[in-house]
Amino acid sequence: IGLHSLSLERRHHKNRDRARLPDSLHLSPGVGGVCGKAAQAEAGDGSRMIPVVVDMDPGTDDALALMMLLNSQAVEVVGITTVGGNARLADTTRNALRLLEYMGRPDIPVARGAARTAQRAFHYAYDVHGARGLGIPLPSPTTQPVRSRAPAFISRMASRYRGELNIIALGPLTNIARALRKEPRIVEWTKELVIMGGAVGVAGNITPY
């Protein structure tokens, strides 16, 4: 997604008051998106919102995905887990917190995840996403991550929303792998896992695929 100007409105989760984001968010060109029923459905029929945990490494592409999810009437973001990837874990966690706070949703819990992959270090992309992984001027967060780490948080949410939870994984899959090792029943408890990964017709940015 190569956007240089973005103006979105979000609907407040309690009183539906409107609040406008900055008229110009200068986002570095990147590639990203959200697919699957959790992110595409636009429920207007009064049906129950789909509970979603977003595993992410924001990053401008993930920031845009989060804005879309928070504006959707089809899904309820019940938690965010962060992972190193586009930027270091400290930066991606901070970015998730300040995005949620700026969007008026500081109530959504954020759990820190993996700072490294199981076998090697992450390949950061500060040259694409800007300083600290999100090159836009947002206030520093006043909230903090929850005490639980990402694998335990994912397991708890999957158990709480058995048969309903959708997990949208936008970054490296280390948190998902560790969560499954910790609690294999997540496979049974989760309705859908949507990942952003792979490349079709072009070389991958990390591996040939």
C-alpha positions in Angstrom: 0.0 0.0 0.0 1.7 3.2 -1.1 -0.3 6.0 0.6 1.0 9.5 1.1 -2.2 11.0 2.4 -4.9 9.3 4.5 -7.9 10.7 6.3 -10.1 8.3 8.2 -12.9 8.6 10.6 -13.5 6.2 13.4 -16.7 5.4 15.2 -16.3 5.6 19.0 -17.0 2.3 20.7 -19.3 3.8 23.3 -21.0 6.9 22.2 -20.3 6.8 18.4 -18.9 10.3 18.5 -16.8 11.0 15.5 -13.1 11.8 15.7 -10.9 12.6 12.7 -7.4 11.4 12.3 -4.8 13.9 11.1 -5.7 15.1 7.6 -2.3 13.9 6.3 -0.6 10.9 7.6 2.6 10.4 5.6 3.0 6.7 5.3 6.0 5.1 3.8 5.3 2.9 0.8 4.9 -0.7 1.9 3.0 -3.9 1.1 0.2 -5.0 3.4 -3.4 -5.9 3.9 -5.9 -8.0 5.7 -7.9 -10.7 4.1 -10.4 -13.3 5.3 -13.9 -13.2 6.7 -12.8 -11.4 9.8 -11.5 -8.4 7.9 -13.7 -8.3 4.8 -17.2 -8.8 6.3 -19.3 -5.7 6.8 -22.1 -6.8 9.0 -25.0 -4.5 9.0 -27.6 -7.0 10.0 -27.2 -6.8 13.8 -25.3 -10.1 13.9 -22.7 -10.6 16.6 -19.3 -9.0 15.9 -16.4 -11.4 15.3 -13.8 -11.5 18.1 -10.3 -10.9 16.7 -6.8 -11.0 18.1 -4.4 -9.1 15.9 -0.7 -10.3 16.0 1.3 -7.5 14.5 4.5 -5.6 14.1 3.5 -2.0 13.3 4.9 -0.7 10.8 2.8 1.6 8.6 1.0 -1.3 6.8 -0.1 -2.8 10.1 -1.1 0.6 11.4 -3.5 1.0 8.4 -4.8 -2.5 8.9 -5.6 -1.7 12.6 -7.4 1.5 11.6 -9.5 -0.5 9.2 -10.4 -3.1 11.8 -11.3 -0.5 14.5 -13.6 1.1 11.9 -15.3 -2.1 11.0 -18.7 -2.9 12.3 -18.1 -6.6 11.7 -15.3 -7.3 14.1 -14.4 -6.6 17.7 -10.6 -6.4 18.4 -10.3 -8.1 21.8 -6.6 -7.9 22.0 -3.3 -7.2 20.2 0.0 -9.1 20.4 3.2 -7.6 19.2 6.2 -9.2 17.6 9.5 -7.9 16.3 9.6 -7.6 12.5 9.2 -4.3 10.7 10.9 -2.9 13.8 12.3 -4.0 17.2 9.8 -5.4 19.7 10.1 -2.3 21.9 9.1 -0.1 18.9 6.3 -2.3 17.6 4.8 -2.5 21.1 5.0 1.2 21.6 3.5 1.8 18.2 0.5 -0.5 18.9 -0.1 1.3 22.2 0.0 4.8 20.8 -2.1 3.9 17.8 -4.8 2.4 20.0 -4.7 5.5 22.3 -4.9 7.9 19.4 -7.8 6.0 17.9 -9.7 6.2 21.2 -9.3 2.5 22.2 -6.8 2.4 25.0 -9.0 -0.3 26.6 -7.8 -2.9 24.1 -5.1 -5.0 25.8 -1.6 -5.3 24.2 0.6 -8.2 25.0 4.3 -8.2 24.1 5.6 -11.2 22.2 8.8 -12.4 20.6 11.8 -10.2 20.1 13.6 -12.9 18.1 12.6 -15.7 15.9 13.2 -19.3 17.1 16.4 -19.6 15.1 17.6 -16.2 13.9 17.2 -12.5 14.3 14.4 -10.5 12.6 15.2 -8.4 9.5 14.0 -4.9 10.4 12.6 -2.5 7.9 13.2 1.0 9.3 14.3 2.1 5.9 10.7 1.5 4.7 8.6 2.3 7.8 10.6 5.2 9.2 12.0 6.0 12.6 10.9 3.6 15.3 8.9 1.8 12.6 6.1 4.4 12.3 7.3 7.6 10.8 4.2 9.7 11.7 3.9 12.1 14.6 1.7 10.5 17.3 1.9 11.2 21.0 3.7 8.8 23.3 1.4 6.3 24.9 0.3 6.6 28.5 -0.8 3.0 28.7 1.3 -0.1 29.2 1.3 -3.7 27.9 -0.4 -6.3 30.0 1.7 -8.6 32.1 0.9 -11.7 30.1 3.2 -12.4 27.2 1.8 -13.0 23.8 1.6 -16.9 23.8 -0.3 -17.0 27.1 -2.6 -14.1 26.0 -3.4 -15.8 22.7 -4.2 -19.1 24.6 -6.4 -17.3 27.1 -8.4 -15.4 24.3 -8.8 -18.6 22.3 -10.2 -20.4 25.4 -12.5 -17.5 26.2 -13.9 -17.2 22.7 -13.9 -20.9 21.9 -15.1 -21.6 18.4 -15.4 -17.9 17.6 -12.0 -16.3 17.8 -10.2 -15.2 14.6 -6.5 -14.6 14.8 -5.1 -12.2 12.2 -1.3 -12.5 12.0 0.3 -9.6 10.1 3.9 -10.1 11.1 6.4 -13.0 11.7 4.6 -16.0 13.1 6.8 -16.6 16.1 4.1 -15.7 18.6 1.6 -18.1 16.9 4.2 -20.9 16.9 5.0 -20.4 20.6 1.4 -20.2 21.5 0.7 -23.5 19.7 3.6 -25.2 21.5 2.3 -24.0 24.8 -1.3 -24.9 24.2 -2.0 -27.2 21.1 -5.8 -27.0 21.7 -5.7 -23.5 20.3 -6.1 -25.2 16.9 -9.5 -26.6 18.1 -10.6 -23.4 19.9 -9.8 -21.0 17.1 -12.3 -20.5 14.3 -9.9 -19.0 11.7 -6.3 -18.0 11.4 -5.5 -15.5 8.7 -1.9 -14.7 7.9 -0.1 -12.1 5.7 2.7 -14.0 4.0 4.0 -15.5 0.9 4.5 -14.0 -2.6 2.9 -14.8 -5.9 4.7 -14.1 -9.1 7.5 -12.2 -7.4 10.4 -12.9 -5.1 9.8 -12.8 -1.4 11.4 -10.0 0.7 12.9 -12.6 3.1 12.9 -15.9 1.3 12.6 -16.8 -2.4 8.8 -17.5 -1.7 
